[in-house]
Amino acid sequence: MKVSRLWRPREPRFWLMVVLNLLGAVLAWVLRSYPLLPAVAVLLAVFALGNAWLGLRIAWALMREEG
């Protein structure tokens, strides 16, 4: 497993991972910056955690593949 295998601009999963990381940063900023109703905050937090999990899975798969 090599971290250098993450950089694959021609691979669609690479760009999906980048978008998920940016979306996670935006969600974290919204959660910290705005007073939200508890249900909305929990929903956004669950979405952010799922987003992070999916991004990690994609990164793990990219690092494990040869190419």
CHARMM-style PDB file with segment names, atoms N, HN, CA, C and O in Angstrom:
ATOM      1  N   MET     1       0.841  -1.178   0.000  1.00  0.00      PROA
ATOM      2  CA  MET     1       0.000   0.000   0.000  1.00  0.00      PROA
ATOM      3  C   MET     1       0.884   1.237   0.000  1.00  0.00      PROA
ATOM      4  O   MET     1       1.764   1.384   0.848  1.00  0.00      PROA
ATOM      5  N   LYS     2       0.643   2.116  -0.950  1.00  0.00      PROA
ATOM      6  HN  LYS     2      -0.072   1.996  -1.638  1.00  0.00      PROA
ATOM      7  CA  LYS     2       1.437   3.330  -1.052  1.00  0.00      PROA
ATOM      8  C   LYS     2       0.512   4.550  -1.102  1.00  0.00      PROA
ATOM      9  O   LYS     2      -0.499   4.550  -1.805  1.00  0.00      PROA
ATOM     10  N   VAL     3       0.873   5.573  -0.354  1.00  0.00      PROA
ATOM     11  HN  VAL     3       1.695   5.573   0.216  1.00  0.00      PROA
ATOM     12  CA  VAL     3       0.096   6.812  -0.361  1.00  0.00      PROA
ATOM     13  C   VAL     3       0.218   7.509  -1.706  1.00  0.00      PROA
ATOM     14  O   VAL     3      -0.695   8.226  -2.114  1.00  0.00      PROA
ATOM     15  N   SER     4       1.320   7.314  -2.391  1.00  0.00      PROA
ATOM     16  HN  SER     4       2.062   6.731  -2.060  1.00  0.00      PROA
ATOM     17  CA  SER     4       1.515   7.968  -3.693  1.00  0.00      PROA
ATOM     18  C   SER     4       0.497   7.492  -4.735  1.00  0.00      PROA
ATOM     19  O   SER     4       0.312   8.151  -5.758  1.00  0.00      PROA
ATOM     20  N   ARG     5      -0.152   6.374  -4.489  1.00  0.00      PROA
ATOM     21  HN  ARG     5      -0.002   5.839  -3.658  1.00  0.00      PROA
ATOM     22  CA  ARG     5      -1.160   5.874  -5.427  1.00  0.00      PROA
ATOM     23  C   ARG     5      -2.478   6.633  -5.334  1.00  0.00      PROA
ATOM     24  O   ARG     5      -3.372   6.418  -6.153  1.00  0.00      PROA
ATOM     25  N   LEU     6      -2.610   7.503  -4.364  1.00  0.00      PROA
ATOM     26  HN  LEU     6      -1.884   7.677  -3.698  1.00  0.00      PROA
ATOM     27  CA  LEU     6      -3.838   8.296  -4.251  1.00  0.00      PROA
ATOM     28  C   LEU     6      -3.975   9.293  -5.391  1.00  0.00      PROA
ATOM     29  O   LEU     6      -5.088   9.585  -5.828  1.00  0.00      PROA
ATOM     30  N   TRP     7      -2.856   9.818  -5.875  1.00  0.00      PROA
ATOM     31  HN  TRP     7      -1.952   9.581  -5.520  1.00  0.00      PROA
ATOM     32  CA  TRP     7      -2.890  10.850  -6.917  1.00  0.00      PROA
ATOM     33  C   TRP     7      -3.113  10.189  -8.273  1.00  0.00      PROA
ATOM     34  O   TRP     7      -2.179   9.686  -8.898  1.00  0.00      PROA
ATOM     35  N   ARG     8      -4.371  10.199  -8.716  1.00  0.00      PROA
ATOM     36  HN  ARG     8      -5.130  10.607  -8.209  1.00  0.00      PROA
ATOM     37  CA  ARG     8      -4.748   9.638 -10.010  1.00  0.00      PROA
ATOM     38  C   ARG     8      -5.789  10.537 -10.666  1.00  0.00      PROA
ATOM     39  O   ARG     8      -6.979  10.227 -10.626  1.00  0.00      PROA
ATOM     40  N   PRO     9      -5.366  11.634 -11.262  1.00  0.00      PROA
ATOM     41  CA  PRO     9      -6.327  12.584 -11.831  1.00  0.00      PROA
ATOM     42  C   PRO     9      -7.171  12.022 -12.976  1.00  0.00      PROA
ATOM     43  O   PRO     9      -8.206  12.601 -13.306  1.00  0.00      PROA
ATOM     44  N   ARG    10      -6.768  10.936 -13.575  1.00  0.00      PROA
ATOM     45  HN  ARG    10      -5.928  10.465 -13.306  1.00  0.00      PROA
ATOM     46  CA  ARG    10      -7.566  10.358 -14.668  1.00  0.00      PROA
ATOM     47  C   ARG    10      -8.594   9.347 -14.163  1.00  0.00      PROA
ATOM     48  O   ARG    10      -9.420   8.862 -14.936  1.00  0.00      PROA
ATOM     49  N   GLU    11      -8.548   9.035 -12.902  1.00  0.00      PROA
ATOM     50  HN  GLU    11      -7.877   9.429 -12.274  1.00  0.00      PROA
ATOM     51  CA  GLU    11      -9.471   8.068 -12.300  1.00  0.00      PROA
ATOM     52  C   GLU    11     -10.684   8.802 -11.731  1.00  0.00      PROA
ATOM     53  O   GLU    11     -10.508   9.730 -10.941  1.00  0.00      PROA
ATOM     54  N   PRO    12     -11.906   8.422 -12.104  1.00  0.00      PROA
ATOM     55  CA  PRO    12     -13.095   9.102 -11.574  1.00  0.00      PROA
ATOM     56  C   PRO    12     -13.238   8.990 -10.049  1.00  0.00      PROA
ATOM     57  O   PRO    12     -13.756   9.898  -9.400  1.00  0.00      PROA
ATOM     58  N   ARG    13     -12.776   7.876  -9.492  1.00  0.00      PROA
ATOM     59  HN  ARG    13     -12.354   7.138 -10.020  1.00  0.00      PROA
ATOM     60  CA  ARG    13     -12.871   7.731  -8.028  1.00  0.00      PROA
ATOM     61  C   ARG    13     -11.994   8.744  -7.304  1.00  0.00      PROA
ATOM     62  O   ARG    13     -12.326   9.169  -6.198  1.00  0.00      PROA
ATOM     63  N   PHE    14     -10.890   9.133  -7.910  1.00  0.00      PROA
ATOM     64  HN  PHE    14     -10.621   8.789  -8.810  1.00  0.00      PROA
ATOM     65  CA  PHE    14     -10.044  10.165  -7.317  1.00  0.00      PROA
ATOM     66  C   PHE    14     -10.834  11.454  -7.154  1.00  0.00      PROA
ATOM     67  O   PHE    14     -10.797  12.081  -6.095  1.00  0.00      PROA
ATOM     68  N   TRP    15     -11.552  11.850  -8.209  1.00  0.00      PROA
ATOM     69  HN  TRP    15     -11.581  11.340  -9.069  1.00  0.00      PROA
ATOM     70  CA  TRP    15     -12.309  13.099  -8.153  1.00  0.00      PROA
ATOM     71  C   TRP    15     -13.497  12.983  -7.208  1.00  0.00      PROA
ATOM     72  O   TRP    15     -13.876  13.961  -6.564  1.00  0.00      PROA
ATOM     73  N   LEU    16     -14.084  11.801  -7.121  1.00  0.00      PROA
ATOM     74  HN  LEU    16     -13.776  11.006  -7.644  1.00  0.00      PROA
ATOM     75  CA  LEU    16     -15.156  11.601  -6.151  1.00  0.00      PROA
ATOM     76  C   LEU    16     -14.619  11.758  -4.733  1.00  0.00      PROA
ATOM     77  O   LEU    16     -15.281  12.353  -3.883  1.00  0.00      PROA
ATOM     78  N   MET    17     -13.430  11.230  -4.473  1.00  0.00      PROA
ATOM     79  HN  MET    17     -12.893  10.746  -5.164  1.00  0.00      PROA
ATOM     80  CA  MET    17     -12.810  11.371  -3.161  1.00  0.00      PROA
ATOM     81  C   MET    17     -12.536  12.844  -2.854  1.00  0.00      PROA
ATOM     82  O   MET    17     -12.760  13.288  -1.728  1.00  0.00      PROA
ATOM     83  N   VAL    18     -12.059  13.604  -3.835  1.00  0.00      PROA
ATOM     84  HN  VAL    18     -11.877  13.244  -4.750  1.00  0.00      PROA
ATOM     85  CA  VAL    18     -11.791  15.028  -3.638  1.00  0.00      PROA
ATOM     86  C   VAL    18     -13.085  15.771  -3.316  1.00  0.00      PROA
ATOM     87  O   VAL    18     -13.122  16.591  -2.399  1.00  0.00      PROA
ATOM     88  N   VAL    19     -14.137  15.486  -4.064  1.00  0.00      PROA
ATOM     89  HN  VAL    19     -14.107  14.819  -4.809  1.00  0.00      PROA
ATOM     90  CA  VAL    19     -15.425  16.153  -3.832  1.00  0.00      PROA
ATOM     91  C   VAL    19     -15.973  15.782  -2.464  1.00  0.00      PROA
ATOM     92  O   VAL    19     -16.516  16.642  -1.770  1.00  0.00      PROA
ATOM     93  N   LEU    20     -15.847  14.533  -2.062  1.00  0.00      PROA
ATOM     94  HN  LEU    20     -15.406  13.835  -2.625  1.00  0.00      PROA
ATOM     95  CA  LEU    20     -16.328  14.124  -0.738  1.00  0.00      PROA
ATOM     96  C   LEU    20     -15.559  14.829   0.374  1.00  0.00      PROA
ATOM     97  O   LEU    20     -16.146  15.213   1.385  1.00  0.00      PROA
ATOM     98  N   ASN    21     -14.256  15.001   0.197  1.00  0.00      PROA
ATOM     99  HN  ASN    21     -13.779  14.688  -0.625  1.00  0.00      PROA
ATOM    100  CA  ASN    21     -13.469  15.709   1.207  1.00  0.00      PROA
ATOM    101  C   ASN    21     -13.871  17.176   1.300  1.00  0.00      PROA
ATOM    102  O   ASN    21     -13.958  17.729   2.396  1.00  0.00      PROA
ATOM    103  N   LEU    22     -14.114  17.803   0.161  1.00  0.00      PROA
ATOM    104  HN  LEU    22     -14.043  17.354  -0.730  1.00  0.00      PROA
ATOM    105  CA  LEU    22     -14.564  19.199   0.177  1.00  0.00      PROA
ATOM    106  C   LEU    22     -15.947  19.329   0.803  1.00  0.00      PROA
ATOM    107  O   LEU    22     -16.198  20.251   1.578  1.00  0.00      PROA
ATOM    108  N   LEU    23     -16.842  18.408   0.467  1.00  0.00      PROA
ATOM    109  HN  LEU    23     -16.639  17.658  -0.163  1.00  0.00      PROA
ATOM    110  CA  LEU    23     -18.176  18.419   1.057  1.00  0.00      PROA
ATOM    111  C   LEU    23     -18.114  18.208   2.565  1.00  0.00      PROA
ATOM    112  O   LEU    23     -18.873  18.826   3.312  1.00  0.00      PROA
ATOM    113  N   GLY    24     -17.221  17.345   3.009  1.00  0.00      PROA
ATOM    114  HN  GLY    24     -16.605  16.844   2.402  1.00  0.00      PROA
ATOM    115  CA  GLY    24     -17.046  17.127   4.451  1.00  0.00      PROA
ATOM    116  C   GLY    24     -16.570  18.386   5.154  1.00  0.00      PROA
ATOM    117  O   GLY    24     -17.016  18.687   6.262  1.00  0.00      PROA
ATOM    118  N   ALA    25     -15.674  19.118   4.524  1.00  0.00      PROA
ATOM    119  HN  ALA    25     -15.312  18.873   3.625  1.00  0.00      PROA
ATOM    120  CA  ALA    25     -15.200  20.372   5.115  1.00  0.00      PROA
ATOM    121  C   ALA    25     -16.326  21.399   5.195  1.00  0.00      PROA
ATOM    122  O   ALA    25     -16.448  22.115   6.188  1.00  0.00      PROA
ATOM    123  N   VAL    26     -17.144  21.469   4.156  1.00  0.00      PROA
ATOM    124  HN  VAL    26     -17.046  20.887   3.349  1.00  0.00      PROA
ATOM    125  CA  VAL    26     -18.274  22.403   4.162  1.00  0.00      PROA
ATOM    126  C   VAL    26     -19.285  22.015   5.236  1.00  0.00      PROA
ATOM    127  O   VAL    26     -19.787  22.880   5.954  1.00  0.00      PROA
ATOM    128  N   LEU    27     -19.586  20.736   5.354  1.00  0.00      PROA
ATOM    129  HN  LEU    27     -19.178  20.033   4.771  1.00  0.00      PROA
ATOM    130  CA  LEU    27     -20.531  20.282   6.376  1.00  0.00      PROA
ATOM    131  C   LEU    27     -20.015  20.576   7.787  1.00  0.00      PROA
ATOM    132  O   LEU    27     -20.778  21.009   8.651  1.00  0.00      PROA
ATOM    133  N   ALA    28     -18.739  20.346   8.017  1.00  0.00      PROA
ATOM    134  HN  ALA    28     -18.119  19.995   7.315  1.00  0.00      PROA
ATOM    135  CA  ALA    28     -18.168  20.651   9.332  1.00  0.00      PROA
ATOM    136  C   ALA    28     -18.242  22.143   9.622  1.00  0.00      PROA
ATOM    137  O   ALA    28     -18.532  22.543  10.749  1.00  0.00      PROA
ATOM    138  N   TRP    29     -17.983  22.961   8.619  1.00  0.00      PROA
ATOM    139  HN  TRP    29     -17.747  22.636   7.704  1.00  0.00      PROA
ATOM    140  CA  TRP    29     -18.062  24.408   8.807  1.00  0.00      PROA
ATOM    141  C   TRP    29     -19.490  24.835   9.135  1.00  0.00      PROA
ATOM    142  O   TRP    29     -19.699  25.659  10.025  1.00  0.00      PROA
ATOM    143  N   VAL    30     -20.467  24.285   8.430  1.00  0.00      PROA
ATOM    144  HN  VAL    30     -20.297  23.616   7.707  1.00  0.00      PROA
ATOM    145  CA  VAL    30     -21.873  24.628   8.688  1.00  0.00      PROA
ATOM    146  C   VAL    30     -22.267  24.200  10.096  1.00  0.00      PROA
ATOM    147  O   VAL    30     -22.935  24.949  10.810  1.00  0.00      PROA
ATOM    148  N   LEU    31     -21.862  23.011  10.494  1.00  0.00      PROA
ATOM    149  HN  LEU    31     -21.320  22.402   9.915  1.00  0.00      PROA
ATOM    150  CA  LEU    31     -22.214  22.522  11.828  1.00  0.00      PROA
ATOM    151  C   LEU    31     -21.626  23.391  12.932  1.00  0.00      PROA
ATOM    152  O   LEU    31     -22.250  23.564  13.980  1.00  0.00      PROA
ATOM    153  N   ARG    32     -20.451  23.933  12.714  1.00  0.00      PROA
ATOM    154  HN  ARG    32     -19.945  23.793  11.863  1.00  0.00      PROA
ATOM    155  CA  ARG    32     -19.809  24.756  13.742  1.00  0.00      PROA
ATOM    156  C   ARG    32     -20.221  26.223  13.680  1.00  0.00      PROA
ATOM    157  O   ARG    32     -20.141  26.922  14.690  1.00  0.00      PROA
ATOM    158  N   SER    33     -20.654  26.699  12.532  1.00  0.00      PROA
ATOM    159  HN  SER    33     -20.719  26.131  11.712  1.00  0.00      PROA
ATOM    160  CA  SER    33     -20.884  28.128  12.355  1.00  0.00      PROA
ATOM    161  C   SER    33     -22.311  28.583  12.622  1.00  0.00      PROA
ATOM    162  O   SER    33     -22.534  29.727  13.015  1.00  0.00      PROA
ATOM    163  N   TYR    34     -23.263  27.710  12.415  1.00  0.00      PROA
ATOM    164  HN  TYR    34     -23.082  26.780  12.095  1.00  0.00      PROA
ATOM    165  CA  TYR    34     -24.659  28.124  12.501  1.00  0.00      PROA
ATOM    166  C   TYR    34     -25.390  27.391  13.620  1.00  0.00      PROA
ATOM    167  O   TYR    34     -25.177  26.196  13.830  1.00  0.00      PROA
ATOM    168  N   PRO    35     -26.253  28.109  14.337  1.00  0.00      PROA
ATOM    169  CA  PRO    35     -27.087  27.411  15.318  1.00  0.00      PROA
ATOM    170  C   PRO    35     -28.215  26.677  14.581  1.00  0.00      PROA
ATOM    171  O   PRO    35     -29.080  27.308  13.974  1.00  0.00      PROA
ATOM    172  N   LEU    36     -28.197  25.370  14.640  1.00  0.00      PROA
ATOM    173  HN  LEU    36     -27.494  24.858  15.133  1.00  0.00      PROA
ATOM    174  CA  LEU    36     -29.163  24.558  13.917  1.00  0.00      PROA
ATOM    175  C   LEU    36     -30.100  23.858  14.899  1.00  0.00      PROA
ATOM    176  O   LEU    36     -29.756  23.636  16.060  1.00  0.00      PROA
ATOM    177  N   LEU    37     -31.273  23.520  14.416  1.00  0.00      PROA
ATOM    178  HN  LEU    37     -31.553  23.700  13.473  1.00  0.00      PROA
ATOM    179  CA  LEU    37     -32.167  22.687  15.212  1.00  0.00      PROA
ATOM    180  C   LEU    37     -31.476  21.356  15.472  1.00  0.00      PROA
ATOM    181  O   LEU    37     -30.723  20.878  14.624  1.00  0.00      PROA
ATOM    182  N   PRO    38     -31.719  20.752  16.629  1.00  0.00      PROA
ATOM    183  CA  PRO    38     -31.017  19.496  16.953  1.00  0.00      PROA
ATOM    184  C   PRO    38     -31.211  18.403  15.900  1.00  0.00      PROA
ATOM    185  O   PRO    38     -30.265  17.684  15.580  1.00  0.00      PROA
ATOM    186  N   ALA    39     -32.410  18.270  15.366  1.00  0.00      PROA
ATOM    187  HN  ALA    39     -33.179  18.854  15.627  1.00  0.00      PROA
ATOM    188  CA  ALA    39     -32.645  17.225  14.366  1.00  0.00      PROA
ATOM    189  C   ALA    39     -31.834  17.492  13.093  1.00  0.00      PROA
ATOM    190  O   ALA    39     -31.293  16.563  12.493  1.00  0.00      PROA
ATOM    191  N   VAL    40     -31.752  18.737  12.692  1.00  0.00      PROA
ATOM    192  HN  VAL    40     -32.191  19.492  13.179  1.00  0.00      PROA
ATOM    193  CA  VAL    40     -30.978  19.097  11.502  1.00  0.00      PROA
ATOM    194  C   VAL    40     -29.493  18.876  11.757  1.00  0.00      PROA
ATOM    195  O   VAL    40     -28.776  18.386  10.884  1.00  0.00      PROA
ATOM    196  N   ALA    41     -29.035  19.234  12.946  1.00  0.00      PROA
ATOM    197  HN  ALA    41     -29.617  19.631  13.655  1.00  0.00      PROA
ATOM    198  CA  ALA    41     -27.623  19.045  13.287  1.00  0.00      PROA
ATOM    199  C   ALA    41     -27.260  17.561  13.290  1.00  0.00      PROA
ATOM    200  O   ALA    41     -26.197  17.183  12.796  1.00  0.00      PROA
ATOM    201  N   VAL    42     -28.129  16.723  13.839  1.00  0.00      PROA
ATOM    202  HN  VAL    42     -28.992  17.030  14.240  1.00  0.00      PROA
ATOM    203  CA  VAL    42     -27.864  15.283  13.853  1.00  0.00      PROA
ATOM    204  C   VAL    42     -27.867  14.733  12.431  1.00  0.00      PROA
ATOM    205  O   VAL    42     -27.014  13.917  12.080  1.00  0.00      PROA
ATOM    206  N   LEU    43     -28.802  15.165  11.624  1.00  0.00      PROA
ATOM    207  HN  LEU    43     -29.495  15.828  11.909  1.00  0.00      PROA
ATOM    208  CA  LEU    43     -28.860  14.705  10.238  1.00  0.00      PROA
ATOM    209  C   LEU    43     -27.595  15.093   9.473  1.00  0.00      PROA
ATOM    210  O   LEU    43     -27.027  14.271   8.754  1.00  0.00      PROA
ATOM    211  N   LEU    44     -27.156  16.337   9.627  1.00  0.00      PROA
ATOM    212  HN  LEU    44     -27.617  17.005  10.212  1.00  0.00      PROA
ATOM    213  CA  LEU    44     -25.931  16.784   8.957  1.00  0.00      PROA
ATOM    214  C   LEU    44     -24.702  16.045   9.489  1.00  0.00      PROA
ATOM    215  O   LEU    44     -23.795  15.717   8.724  1.00  0.00      PROA
ATOM    216  N   ALA    45     -24.670  15.786  10.785  1.00  0.00      PROA
ATOM    217  HN  ALA    45     -25.407  16.053  11.407  1.00  0.00      PROA
ATOM    218  CA  ALA    45     -23.537  15.069  11.371  1.00  0.00      PROA
ATOM    219  C   ALA    45     -23.473  13.630  10.852  1.00  0.00      PROA
ATOM    220  O   ALA    45     -22.392  13.129  10.544  1.00  0.00      PROA
ATOM    221  N   VAL    46     -24.619  12.973  10.755  1.00  0.00      PROA
ATOM    222  HN  VAL    46     -25.497  13.380  11.006  1.00  0.00      PROA
ATOM    223  CA  VAL    46     -24.649  11.608  10.225  1.00  0.00      PROA
ATOM    224  C   VAL    46     -24.215  11.611   8.762  1.00  0.00      PROA
ATOM    225  O   VAL    46     -23.456  10.745   8.326  1.00  0.00      PROA
ATOM    226  N   PHE    47     -24.699  12.584   8.019  1.00  0.00      PROA
ATOM    227  HN  PHE    47     -25.314  13.288   8.373  1.00  0.00      PROA
ATOM    228  CA  PHE    47     -24.300  12.697   6.612  1.00  0.00      PROA
ATOM    229  C   PHE    47     -22.800  12.945   6.497  1.00  0.00      PROA
ATOM    230  O   PHE    47     -22.142  12.361   5.636  1.00  0.00      PROA
ATOM    231  N   ALA    48     -22.254  13.801   7.349  1.00  0.00      PROA
ATOM    232  HN  ALA    48     -22.788  14.276   8.049  1.00  0.00      PROA
ATOM    233  CA  ALA    48     -20.821  14.093   7.316  1.00  0.00      PROA
ATOM    234  C   ALA    48     -19.995  12.857   7.669  1.00  0.00      PROA
ATOM    235  O   ALA    48     -18.958  12.606   7.055  1.00  0.00      PROA
ATOM    236  N   LEU    49     -20.448  12.092   8.651  1.00  0.00      PROA
ATOM    237  HN  LEU    49     -21.291  12.295   9.150  1.00  0.00      PROA
ATOM    238  CA  LEU    49     -19.717  10.872   9.014  1.00  0.00      PROA
ATOM    239  C   LEU    49     -19.782   9.823   7.909  1.00  0.00      PROA
ATOM    240  O   LEU    49     -18.788   9.154   7.629  1.00  0.00      PROA
ATOM    241  N   GLY    50     -20.937   9.677   7.286  1.00  0.00      PROA
ATOM    242  HN  GLY    50     -21.745  10.220   7.513  1.00  0.00      PROA
ATOM    243  CA  GLY    50     -21.044   8.757   6.153  1.00  0.00      PROA
ATOM    244  C   GLY    50     -20.182   9.199   4.990  1.00  0.00      PROA
ATOM    245  O   GLY    50     -19.581   8.381   4.293  1.00  0.00      PROA
ATOM    246  N   ASN    51     -20.130  10.497   4.793  1.00  0.00      PROA
ATOM    247  HN  ASN    51     -20.617  11.161   5.359  1.00  0.00      PROA
ATOM    248  CA  ASN    51     -19.297  11.084   3.752  1.00  0.00      PROA
ATOM    249  C   ASN    51     -17.818  10.776   4.016  1.00  0.00      PROA
ATOM    250  O   ASN    51     -17.086  10.386   3.105  1.00  0.00      PROA
ATOM    251  N   ALA    52     -17.393  10.951   5.250  1.00  0.00      PROA
ATOM    252  HN  ALA    52     -17.987  11.267   5.990  1.00  0.00      PROA
ATOM    253  CA  ALA    52     -16.002  10.667   5.615  1.00  0.00      PROA
ATOM    254  C   ALA    52     -15.694   9.180   5.449  1.00  0.00      PROA
ATOM    255  O   ALA    52     -14.620   8.820   4.967  1.00  0.00      PROA
ATOM    256  N   TRP    53     -16.623   8.324   5.842  1.00  0.00      PROA
ATOM    257  HN  TRP    53     -17.496   8.617   6.233  1.00  0.00      PROA
ATOM    258  CA  TRP    53     -16.427   6.877   5.720  1.00  0.00      PROA
ATOM    259  C   TRP    53     -16.268   6.480   4.248  1.00  0.00      PROA
ATOM    260  O   TRP    53     -15.384   5.695   3.905  1.00  0.00      PROA
ATOM    261  N   LEU    54     -17.121   7.022   3.389  1.00  0.00      PROA
ATOM    262  HN  LEU    54     -17.839   7.660   3.667  1.00  0.00      PROA
ATOM    263  CA  LEU    54     -17.045   6.708   1.964  1.00  0.00      PROA
ATOM    264  C   LEU    54     -15.737   7.223   1.356  1.00  0.00      PROA
ATOM    265  O   LEU    54     -15.120   6.536   0.543  1.00  0.00      PROA
ATOM    266  N   GLY    55     -15.316   8.423   1.743  1.00  0.00      PROA
ATOM    267  HN  GLY    55     -15.818   8.982   2.404  1.00  0.00      PROA
ATOM    268  CA  GLY    55     -14.047   8.958   1.257  1.00  0.00      PROA
ATOM    269  C   GLY    55     -12.862   8.111   1.680  1.00  0.00      PROA
ATOM    270  O   GLY    55     -11.929   7.907   0.902  1.00  0.00      PROA
ATOM    271  N   LEU    56     -12.894   7.612   2.918  1.00  0.00      PROA
ATOM    272  HN  LEU    56     -13.651   7.777   3.550  1.00  0.00      PROA
ATOM    273  CA  LEU    56     -11.814   6.741   3.389  1.00  0.00      PROA
ATOM    274  C   LEU    56     -11.800   5.408   2.645  1.00  0.00      PROA
ATOM    275  O   LEU    56     -10.734   4.880   2.331  1.00  0.00      PROA
ATOM    276  N   ARG    57     -12.968   4.873   2.368  1.00  0.00      PROA
ATOM    277  HN  ARG    57     -13.834   5.302   2.623  1.00  0.00      PROA
ATOM    278  CA  ARG    57     -13.039   3.616   1.617  1.00  0.00      PROA
ATOM    279  C   ARG    57     -12.456   3.791   0.217  1.00  0.00      PROA
ATOM    280  O   ARG    57     -11.728   2.926  -0.271  1.00  0.00      PROA
ATOM    281  N   ILE    58     -12.776   4.908  -0.424  1.00  0.00      PROA
ATOM    282  HN  ILE    58     -13.367   5.611  -0.028  1.00  0.00      PROA
ATOM    283  CA  ILE    58     -12.240   5.161  -1.767  1.00  0.00      PROA
ATOM    284  C   ILE    58     -10.724   5.333  -1.704  1.00  0.00      PROA
ATOM    285  O   ILE    58     -10.000   4.789  -2.537  1.00  0.00      PROA
ATOM    286  N   ALA    59     -10.245   6.089  -0.715  1.00  0.00      PROA
ATOM    287  HN  ALA    59     -10.833   6.531  -0.038  1.00  0.00      PROA
ATOM    288  CA  ALA    59      -8.795   6.279  -0.567  1.00  0.00      PROA
ATOM    289  C   ALA    59      -8.095   4.949  -0.321  1.00  0.00      PROA
ATOM    290  O   ALA    59      -7.039   4.687  -0.896  1.00  0.00      PROA
ATOM    291  N   TRP    60      -8.676   4.113   0.525  1.00  0.00      PROA
ATOM    292  HN  TRP    60      -9.534   4.326   0.991  1.00  0.00      PROA
ATOM    293  CA  TRP    60      -8.100   2.800   0.825  1.00  0.00      PROA
ATOM    294  C   TRP    60      -8.024   1.950  -0.449  1.00  0.00      PROA
ATOM    295  O   TRP    60      -7.014   1.295  -0.704  1.00  0.00      PROA
ATOM    296  N   ALA    61      -9.100   1.967  -1.248  1.00  0.00      PROA
ATOM    297  HN  ALA    61      -9.921   2.499  -1.041  1.00  0.00      PROA
ATOM    298  CA  ALA    61      -9.119   1.191  -2.482  1.00  0.00      PROA
ATOM    299  C   ALA    61      -8.078   1.706  -3.486  1.00  0.00      PROA
ATOM    300  O   ALA    61      -7.416   0.914  -4.156  1.00  0.00      PROA
ATOM    301  N   LEU    62      -7.939   3.020  -3.587  1.00  0.00      PROA
ATOM    302  HN  LEU    62      -8.477   3.663  -3.043  1.00  0.00      PROA
ATOM    303  CA  LEU    62      -6.947   3.586  -4.509  1.00  0.00      PROA
ATOM    304  C   LEU    62      -5.524   3.225  -4.082  1.00  0.00      PROA
ATOM    305  O   LEU    62      -4.675   2.946  -4.929  1.00  0.00      PROA
ATOM    306  N   MET    63      -5.262   3.227  -2.778  1.00  0.00      PROA
ATOM    307  HN  MET    63      -5.952   3.453  -2.090  1.00  0.00      PROA
ATOM    308  CA  MET    63      -3.916   2.911  -2.299  1.00  0.00      PROA
ATOM    309  C   MET    63      -3.580   1.435  -2.481  1.00  0.00      PROA
ATOM    310  O   MET    63      -2.412   1.086  -2.655  1.00  0.00      PROA
ATOM    311  N   ARG    64      -4.568   0.580  -2.443  1.00  0.00      PROA
ATOM    312  HN  ARG    64      -5.517   0.864  -2.302  1.00  0.00      PROA
ATOM    313  CA  ARG    64      -4.319  -0.861  -2.546  1.00  0.00      PROA
ATOM    314  C   ARG    64      -4.121  -1.335  -3.975  1.00  0.00      PROA
ATOM    315  O   ARG    64      -3.470  -2.355  -4.202  1.00  0.00      PROA
ATOM    316  N   GLU    65      -4.680  -0.602  -4.955  1.00  0.00      PROA
ATOM    317  HN  GLU    65      -5.209   0.226  -4.771  1.00  0.00      PROA
ATOM    318  CA  GLU    65      -4.598  -1.031  -6.346  1.00  0.00      PROA
ATOM    319  C   GLU    65      -3.238  -0.727  -6.968  1.00  0.00      PROA
ATOM    320  O   GLU    65      -2.568   0.249  -6.629  1.00  0.00      PROA
ATOM    321  N   GLU    66      -2.870  -1.593  -7.877  1.00  0.00      PROA
ATOM    322  HN  GLU    66      -3.414  -2.385  -8.152  1.00  0.00      PROA
ATOM    323  CA  GLU    66      -1.689  -1.313  -8.692  1.00  0.00      PROA
ATOM    324  C   GLU    66      -2.124  -0.408  -9.848  1.00  0.00      PROA
ATOM    325  O   GLU    66      -3.258  -0.497 -10.320  1.00  0.00      PROA
ATOM    326  N   GLY    67      -1.247   0.435 -10.284  1.00  0.00      PROA
ATOM    327  HN  GLY    67      -0.326   0.508  -9.901  1.00  0.00      PROA
ATOM    328  CA  GLY    67      -1.630   1.229 -11.439  1.00  0.00      PROA
ATOM    329  C   GLY    67      -1.070   2.528 -11.378  1.00  0.00      PROA
ATOM    330  OT1 GLY    67      -1.291   3.339 -12.278  1.00  0.00      PROA
TER     331      GLY     67
END
